[in-house]
């Protein structure tokens, strides 16, 4: 891999350039993660609604089975309270996610106004390759090898 900043060759992904110190991400790993914010919001809202429904069903079920019966352990009432609180928490989180989802079309329009309609495709596309590396100005590796060697004074024996 070549460093995109200085052009130094033979670099490892997910490390820092040995010459200039720029972080070199693994682009193959980044391209495999192709979820958009809209997809993340849909996934999160689905899990919130499922969690809320499960909490509500379990709360109702525990109320019907145990509430008001003799010998009901205190932990049942604690679990009922926790499930009720979880239900309301998930409902408010779902509501907030829906409010956030309404912002995406408006932000998309603002981006189109700023970038222009024909530039929006080029601004968000990731399928373009980086320009070719210019190898005429590559600094030799010896510049970065043993950089502290000259800083440590040699001890001369008398």
N, C-alpha and C positions, 0 to 999 in steps of 0.2 A: 504494500500500500504506500502511496505517496502522500506526504503532508500537503494539505491544500494551501497552507500559508507559505511555506518556504520551499516545497518541492523535494524534500529529503526522501530518498527511497528506502525500501526494506523496513517499513514500520509495521508494528503489530496493531490490530484493531483493538478498540477499547483500552487504549493506553495514551501516553503523552509522547509527542514528538521528541526525539533525542536531541534535536538541534534547536528548535525554537520554543518547545514546551506547550504547543497547542494540543488540546485534547482531540484525539482521533476516534470518533465513534465507529461502531460496526454498522455500516449502512445497510447490509443485508438484514441484520436483526431489526433495524428501524423500519425497513420497508415491509416486513412481515406483519408489523403491528399497524394495521390499517383501519382502526376504528376511529370514526369521526366523533366530535362532541355530541352531535345529534344522536348517534347510535349509543353512546354511553348514557345519555339521558334516557333513551327508551329502555335500555337494560335496567337502569337504576329505578325507573318508575315501575317497571314490571315487578322487580323484587320487592319494592315498597308495598305495592298493592297486595302481592301474595302474602307477605309477612303480616300485613294488617288483617287480611281475611283469616289467616291461620290463628292469629292471636284472638280475634273476635270469636271464632268457632270454639276454640279451647276455653275461653272465658265463659261462654254460654254453657258449654258442656259441663264444666266444673261447677257452675252455679246450680245447674239442674241436679247434679249428682250429690253434691256435698253441702250446700248452703242450708243452714237451719237444722241439720241432722245432729243427733247426739253423738258425741265422740269424734267429731271432725277435728283433725289436727290443725294447729294454728298455721302450719306451713301451707296448707291449702288456701287459706285466705290471703297469705302473702303472695302466693303464685297468682291468684286471681287478680290481686292488685297490680302485680308486675305485668301480667298479660294485658290488663286494661290500659295501663300506662303505655305499654309498647304499641297497642292498637292506635291510641291517639297520637303518639309520636310518628308512627309510620304514615298516618293520614295527613298530618301537617307536612311531613317531608314530601309526600306525593303532591300535595297542593303547591308547595314551593317549587318543585321540579316542573310542574305544569306552567307556573308563572314564568320560570326561566326559559322554558321551551318557546314561549310566545315572543321572546326577545330575539331569537335566531333569524326570523325573516327580516326584522327591522335592521339588525346588524348587517345582514347580507346586502340590503339595499344601501346602507351607508357605505359599505365597502365598494359597491359598484359605483357609487357617486364619486368616491375618492379616487379609485383606480381607473375608472372607465370600464365600459362593458367589454371591450375587446381585450383589455389587460387582465381581467379577472381570471381567465383561464391560465395565462402564463404565470400569474402571481402565485397560484396555489397548485400548480402541477409539479409533481416530483419525478416525472419520467425523463427529464432532461439530464444529460450527462454533464459533468464538469468539463471545463476546457482542458485541453492537453497540457501536460506539465512541461515547462520549459527547463531543460536540463543544462543549459549553458551557464546558469548562475548558481549552480549547486556548490555549497561549501563543503570541503572535504570533511570526512568523519573525524579526522584527528583533532578538529577544533573542539569537539564535544567530549573527547576521551580524556580522562584524567584532568579535569579542569582545576583541581586543587593541588596538583603536583607542584606548580610554581609558587603557590602560596605558603607551603611549608618550608621553612628554612632548613637547609642542610646543616647538620651538626658536624663540624670538623673536629677531628681528633687532634690533640696536641702532642 
